[in-house]
Amino acid sequence: MRFSARTHQMPVRLIVGAFVLNSGVSKLKGVDEVAEGTHGMATTAYPFLESQDPREFTRRLGTAEVALGAALMTPFVPSLLAGAALTAFAGGLTGLYLRLPGMREEGGVRPTQQGIPLLKDSWLLGVGASLVLEELGRARAERRAVHARLIPE
């Protein structure tokens, strides 16, 4: 695994990281104002979260977003690791869109007007998956090159 981001990955990592970091800071600043709504939406999609205190849940979510945003913006965090974390986080957001009632048109995946804000976060899933796939592809190519040098045909 490479221990620093590739130069061409940094623009997208910086933009996405700033976006996620800002979202986390906003949650931490407004825990009291957003806790019930954030927790309510999360528990509708993921019922196992119901037992958590809304304020504590929102505080943890905000802290996770700050950590993820900072990791994406830090060049020495490997892109494979940052991309995997972003993919997992974005998978949860995509799950909200898919599980919450009223977010999709009947019988399909096209968003309703209410679903558009959640579906917009699907780009995070694409960015995270792209970072992971690029790093895995490069690692595979490097292994093949080493193998070809060790065992000439």
C-alpha positions in Angstrom: 0.0 0.0 0.0 1.3 3.4 -0.9 1.7 5.7 2.1 0.8 9.0 0.5 -1.8 10.3 -1.9 -0.9 10.6 -5.5 -0.7 14.2 -6.7 -3.6 13.9 -9.1 -5.9 12.6 -6.3 -5.4 15.6 -4.1 -7.8 18.0 -5.8 -10.8 15.7 -5.4 -9.6 14.6 -1.9 -9.4 18.2 -0.8 -12.8 19.2 -2.2 -14.6 16.1 -0.8 -12.7 16.3 2.5 -13.6 20.0 3.0 -17.3 19.2 2.2 -17.4 16.3 4.7 -15.4 18.2 7.3 -17.8 21.1 7.1 -20.8 18.8 7.5 -19.2 17.4 10.6 -18.3 20.7 12.1 -21.9 22.0 11.5 -23.3 18.9 13.3 -21.0 19.5 16.3 -21.8 23.2 16.5 -25.6 22.6 16.3 -26.0 19.3 18.2 -29.0 20.5 20.1 -30.8 21.9 17.0 -30.2 19.0 14.6 -30.0 16.0 17.0 -33.6 14.9 16.9 -34.0 15.2 13.1 -30.6 13.6 12.3 -31.3 10.7 14.7 -34.9 10.3 13.6 -33.9 10.0 10.0 -31.1 7.6 10.8 -33.4 5.4 13.0 -36.0 5.2 10.3 -33.5 3.8 7.9 -31.4 1.9 10.4 -33.7 0.8 13.4 -30.8 -0.6 15.4 -29.8 3.0 16.1 -33.0 3.7 18.0 -31.5 2.9 21.4 -28.8 5.6 21.1 -29.3 9.0 22.6 -30.0 11.5 19.7 -27.5 14.1 21.0 -24.7 11.5 21.5 -25.5 9.9 18.1 -25.2 13.3 16.4 -22.0 14.1 18.2 -20.5 10.8 17.2 -21.6 11.3 13.6 -20.2 14.8 13.5 -16.9 13.6 15.0 -16.7 10.8 12.4 -17.3 13.3 9.6 -14.6 15.6 10.9 -12.1 12.7 11.1 -13.0 11.5 7.6 -12.8 15.0 6.2 -9.4 15.5 7.8 -8.1 12.1 6.6 -9.2 12.9 3.0 -7.4 16.3 3.2 -4.2 14.9 4.6 -1.8 13.8 1.9 0.0 11.2 3.9 -3.2 9.2 4.6 -3.1 6.4 1.9 -5.8 6.8 -0.7 -6.8 3.2 -0.3 -7.6 3.8 3.4 -9.2 7.3 2.8 -11.2 5.9 -0.1 -12.4 2.9 1.8 -13.6 5.1 4.7 -15.4 7.4 2.3 -17.0 4.5 0.5 -18.3 3.1 3.8 -19.6 6.5 4.9 -21.2 7.2 1.6 -22.7 3.7 1.6 -24.6 4.6 4.7 -25.8 7.8 3.2 -27.0 5.9 0.1 -28.7 3.5 2.4 -30.7 6.4 3.9 -31.9 7.3 0.4 -32.8 3.8 -0.5 -34.5 3.0 2.9 -36.4 6.2 3.8 -40.0 6.3 2.6 -40.8 9.1 0.1 -37.3 9.5 -1.2 -37.8 7.5 -4.4 -40.5 7.4 -7.0 -42.7 4.3 -6.7 -41.1 1.1 -8.1 -37.7 2.6 -9.0 -34.6 4.5 -7.9 -35.4 7.9 -9.4 -35.6 10.5 -6.6 -38.7 12.4 -5.6 -38.2 16.1 -4.8 -37.6 15.2 -1.2 -35.0 12.5 -2.2 -32.8 14.8 -4.3 -30.8 16.2 -1.4 -29.9 12.7 -0.2 -29.3 11.3 -3.6 -26.8 14.1 -4.3 -24.5 12.5 -1.7 -24.2 9.5 -4.0 -21.2 11.3 -5.7 -19.3 10.6 -2.5 -19.7 6.9 -3.1 -18.3 7.3 -6.6 -15.3 9.2 -5.4 -14.5 6.7 -2.6 -14.9 3.7 -4.9 -12.7 5.4 -7.5 -9.9 6.0 -5.0 -10.1 2.4 -3.8 -10.3 0.9 -7.3 -7.3 3.0 -8.6 -5.1 1.9 -5.7 -6.1 -1.7 -6.0 -5.5 -1.7 -9.7 -2.1 -0.1 -9.3 -1.1 -2.6 -6.6 -2.2 -5.4 -8.9 -0.1 -4.0 -11.8 2.9 -3.5 -9.6 2.6 -7.2 -8.4 2.4 -8.3 -12.0 5.5 -6.3 -12.9 7.5 -7.7 -10.0 6.3 -11.2 -10.9 7.3 -10.7 -14.5 10.8 -9.6 -13.5 11.2 -12.6 -11.1 10.0 -15.2 -13.6 11.0 -14.2 -17.1 9.3 -16.0 -19.9 
